[in-house]
Amino acid sequence: MAYLFTSESVSEGHPDKVADQISDALLDNFLAFDENSKVACETLVTTGQVVLAGEVKSQTYLDVQQIAREVINKIGYTKGAYQFSGDSCGVISLIHEQSQDINQGVDRESKEEQGAGDQGMMFGYATKETANYMPLALDISHKILIELAQLRREGKDISYLRPDSKSQVTIEYSDDNIPQRIVAIVVSTQHDDFDSNDDAMLATIKEDIIKILIPRVKKQLPEYVQALFNDEITYHINPTGKFVIGGPHGDTGLTGRKIIVDTYGGKGAHGGGAFSGKDPSKVDRSAAYAARHIAKNLVAAGVANEILVQVSYAIGVVEPTSIFVDTYGTSALDLTDGQIAAQVKDIFDMRPAAIETRLKLRNPIYTETAAYGHMGKEPQIITKVFESPYSGRIEKEVELFTWEKLDYVDHVKKAFKLN
């Protein structure tokens, strides 16, 4: 029997994502000036206020208030009418030094023997459903909001947009898990106050989203995905009506509250640990990236059409406590999932220090992950500039989204004897 599956995304201006981006900007600055920094930064944003908290061990000192303000302004919260602006909000820092009790379980004389920064389980997922091996509903949801933000910044075709928005896409699948059609699209976008009545305002927004935004999104998609769009899609555009009050003024935002948006949109599984604000010694983040790297390379190599990888750790312990693989019955191999997992353990070194080295995680690469998903983006090399009133100016060439590289496909094919 056919079934429906739904995923959502939230924009960079959503309160929780504002918090994530501030936390990751702080992390990047600490790593830029001291790559051995240990960071666990949490952010809370609300009307006119930002609260920074968490634990840091670093040889550098930052103007954390200024970094937070720059992030807020870059997102687009620059006007007093928003009741939240990078230039006028209060920023309170409650960041303190990392507990030695935690640090002693992580640091070792030998870097290779570094223990896991926490216990827990982390998941990676990949599917052949899309070119970037991501679930289709989430991929479209992200693209809708990325394009909406682009329209907001252009300020031409749709001039009334404000930074806070959410999207949701529902897709109908056949019994054999093939996407058949898009059933529903939800877009809620913050906007300027209109002079006209609420009904006229809502009609204008709905028409602009359907006739301007959606065609721009559709144009970016491959033909087989474009074919899923149809005249019977149910559109829910700002379904509550007026959405002038939004952002941190409309709803308090916290770091780590959008972990499903950050990963696979409800497909696969999630261990519960958030990513943003955490340095790579925290396996909540680094092992989740490594698990995605494994799953994507396995699928790309032809091991299966869909794969879930779980890895688990004990705090302070070097080797993972388990590695699990689920191919959802799509395996192309004459092996059990348990046998595949045993091979994975031999191919990929999952010790925390090995993950950091393999994926180049001790670099300031995290601000770019903090909106529109940590997975599914294109690996790229860029130069980033960091300035500190205490440590000067530094330029660093960094490689983003290394866990999305298909650099282990040949290793996988050789190990599993795939052509």
N, C-alpha and C positions, 0 to 999 in steps of 0.2 A: 504493500500500500504506500502511495506517495506520502511524503511528510514535509513539514515546514521547518526551517531553521533560521534563527535570527541572531544577528550580532549588532552591537552598537559601537559608536566612537564618540569622543568629546573633543572639542577644539582646544587650541593652546590657551584660549581665554577662559576656559572653564575653571572655576575656583580651585579644584583639586589639581588640575594641570598647571596652574600658576604656581602652586606650592611645589609640585614636582620639579618644575623648571628652575625655581630659585634654589632648591636643594642641590640639583645637579650642577648649577652654575657655581655654587660654593665648592662642591667637590672638584670640579675642573680647575678652579683657581688654586686650590690647595695642591692638587697633583702637578699643576704647571710649574709651581715654584718649589715643590718638594714631592718627588714621585713616590716616596715611601710614606706619605701621609696616610694615617688611618682615620677614616671619616665616617660618621653616621649622623647626618644632618636631617632634622625634621623641620618643616615649615608649616605655620598656620597663617591663613590670610582671612581677613574679615573686613567689615566696613572701616576704611581708613587706617587699618593696622596690619602689620606683619610681625609675627613672632617666630624667631629662629631659636631652635633648641637642638640638643644632641651632644655627641662626644667626638672630640678631635684630638689626635696626637700628631703634631707636625712641627717642623723646624721653621715654618713660615708664619707670618702674621698678615691677616687680610682686613680690609675695610669691608666687613660683611654687609653693613648697612647699604653702602654704595652699590655693591654687586646686586643686592636685592632690588634696589631702585632701577638699575639699568635693565634688569630682566623684565620688570613690570612695564617699563616704558617701551621696550622692544616688542612686547606682546601687543601693545596698543592701548593700554590704560593710561591715557595722557590728559584726560579732560576732567574737570571738576564735576561735570554732570554725571559722571560714572560713579561718584562717591568713593572712588578708589583710584589713586594716581601715583605713579612712581615718584613724582616730584613733591607730593604733599603728604603721603601716608607716613605714619609713624612706624619705625622699625626697631624692635626690641630684640637684643641678642642675649640668649641664655645658654650659649654654647660653652661647654666646659671640657676638661681633659678626659680622655678615655680611661676607663677603669683598668688598673694594672692586673686585676684578676682575670679580665677578658684577654688582655694583651699577652699575658704569659702563656696562654693556650695556643696562640697563633704564631708568635715569633719564635724562631729557632736559630741556632748558630749557622746551620746550613739552610740556605734559602729553599732548597728542594724539599726539605722536611717540614716546611711551613704547615701548621695545622689548619683545619677548617675554622673559619671565623664564627660559625654557629652550627647547631644541629638543624636537621630538617630534610625535607625532600623537595627536589626541583624537577620540573618537567620541560621537555622540548618536544615540539610537534612539527610535522611537515606533511604536506599533501600535494599531489600532482594537479590539484584543482585549478591552480593559477601558475603563471610564469615565475612568480617569486615564492612558490611553494607555501602560500598562506591560504587560509580559509577564504572563500570568495565573498561571503557576506561582510566580513570584517574589512577585507581589502577595499570593497566599494564604499563602505561606511567611512573609512579613512580618507579616501579620495574625494568624497563629497565635501568634507570639512576642510581639507587642504585647499580645494578650489574655492570654497566659500571665503576662506581667509584671503586668498589671492584677490578675489573680487572686492573684498573690504579694503584692501590696501590700494587697489587701483582707484577705487572711489568714483568710477565712471558709470558702468552699467547698473550697479546697485549702490547707491550712495548713502544709504541710511543704516548700514550694518554696524553693529558693535561687536566686541571680541568674543563674547560667550555664546557657544552654540553646541548642539548635540545632533547626532544622526543615528539612524537605525535602518537596517535593511533585512527584509524577510525573503527567503528564496524557497521555492518549491523544488524538492528532489524526487527523482524516481526511485523505485524499489532498489535499483542497483547503484544508488548514490550519485546519480548524474543530475546536475542542475537543469531544471526545465524552464523556469521563468521567475522573474522577480514579482512577488506578490504585493509587497508593500514597502514604501519608503517613508520614513519619518524624519523631518528636519525641524528643529526648534532653534531659532536664531534671535539673539538679542538685537534690538533695533532702536533707533532714535524715536522720540515721541512724534507722532504725526499730528498735523493740524486737523485732518479730517476725522470722521467718526471711526470707531473701532472696527466696524464691519468693512468699511472701505479700506482701512489700513491692512486688515487681514487679507482681503482680496488682492491687494497690490503685492503683498509679500508672497502669497501663494503663486500668483502668476509669474513673478520674477524667479522664484525658485524652480518652478517647473519648466519655464520657457528659456531661462538664461543659464542657471546653474547646471541643471541636469544634462542639457546638451553638451556643455563644456566637459563635464565628467565623462559622459558616454564616449566622446571623441577620443579620450585617452585610453579606452579599453580595447582589447582585441576583439575581432569580429564575433567570435563565439560567445563572448560576454555581452556585446552589444545586442545580440539576437535575443537575449533574455529580457530586454526591456520591451514593454508592450503597452497597448492602449488601455489595458485593464488594470494597470498598477493602481493601488489605492495609495494616495498621497495624504499624509497627515502633516500639514505645515503649520507650525505654531498652534498646535491643537488646543492649548489653553486660552488662546487669544493673545492679548497684549503681553509683550515681553520686553519692557523698557528697563525695568530693574533687574539686573543680572550681575554676573561676575561675583567677586568677593563681597559686594554690597548686598547682593540677593541671597547668597548662600556661603557659609564658611567653607573654606577649602583646606585640605590637609594632605600632606605628602603620603603617597602610597595607597590612596583610596580608589584607584582605577586600574587594578592589577589585571583585570580581564581585558580591558581596552588595551593595556600595554602588551598583552601576549597574543592570544589566539581567539578572542571573541567568544569564548565558551566552548570551542572545540578542544579536543584533547583533554588536558587536565591542568590544574594549577596547585602548587604546593602551599600557597598562602603567603609567601614572603614577598614583600614589595622590593622594588629595585632602586628608585631614585634616592640620591643622597648617600648611597653606600659605596665605599671603595671596594675594589675587587677581592679583598681578603674575605669579604662577606659572601659566602657561597650562595646565599639567596639570589645574588645577582650573577656572579661569575659562572656558577654551575648551571644556572638557567640558560645563560648564553651558550655555554658549552654543549648543553643538551640539545638546544636548537641546532647548533652547528652539526652535531652528530645526526640528528633526524633528517636535516636537509640534505646532507651528503649521502646518506643511505638511500633516500628516495631518488635523488638525482642519479645515483649509480644503478638504480633498477632493482634494489633489494625488495621494495614493496611500493605500492601506490600511496600508502598512507602509513605513517609511523609515529608512535608516541614513545619517548624515552624518559624514564625516571632515573634519577640518581639521588642517593641520600648520604648524609654525613653525620658524624658526631663531632661536637665542638672540640677543637684541639687535636683531632685525629687526622692523620695525613691521608690515608686511603679511604675512598668512599665505602660506606657500609653495604651498599647494594647498587646494582645497575639492572634495570628492567626495560624490556622492549615489548611493545604491543604493535603488531602489524595489521590488526583488525581483519585478519583473514585474507589480506591482499598480498602476502608474500609470494615472490617469484622463486623462492628457494625451497629445496627439499630439506629444510631444517625447521626445528621448532623455534618459537620466539625465544625460549631460554637459551638455545644454542646460538642464536644470533646475538643475544646479549653477551654471551661469553666471548664471542669474537670481537664485539665492540670494545670490551674491556682491554683486549690486546692491541687494538688499533689506536684507541684514543687514551692518552694518559690523563686521568681525571684527578690527579693530585692538585690541590689548590694552586701551588706555585707553577705547575706545568700548564694549567689553564691560563693563568695570568700571562705567561711567556708566549704560549701558542697564539693567543688571541690579542696580544699586545694591549693588555687591559690597564697597565700602570701608566696610562697616558690620559690627558684631558679630552676625552672623547664622549662625554656623557650628556652634555647639554642637548645635543642633537637627538638623543634617544627619548627625551622627556615629553614629547608630544607626538601624537599620531602613531604610536606603537614603537616598541623596541625591536620588533622582528619584521622581516620582510622588506627592509630598505636596502638600497644599493650601496655596496662597499665603495668607498672613495677616499682619496688622499687629499687633504686640504692643509692650509697653513692657518693657524689660529694665533691671535695676538692677545696677550694678557698684560695688564698694567696694574701695578700696586704702588701706593704711596710709600710703602716700606721696603719693597724689593725691586722696584724699577719695572722695566718693560722687557717682555720676553716673547719671541716668536717660536712656535713649535710646529713642525710638520707632523701631522698625525693621520692615522688610518682609521676611518670610521666604519663601524658595522662589520668588523672582521669575522664575526660569527655567521655572517651571511655568505661568506666566500665558499665556493665549491672546490676547495683546494685539496680535499681528501677523497674525491671521487675515485681517482686511480688507485689509491690505497685500498679503498673499500672493494672495488672490482677485483683487485688482485687477491685480497683475503677471501672473498666469496666465490672466486673463479667465475666472474661475470665477464661477458664480452663487451 
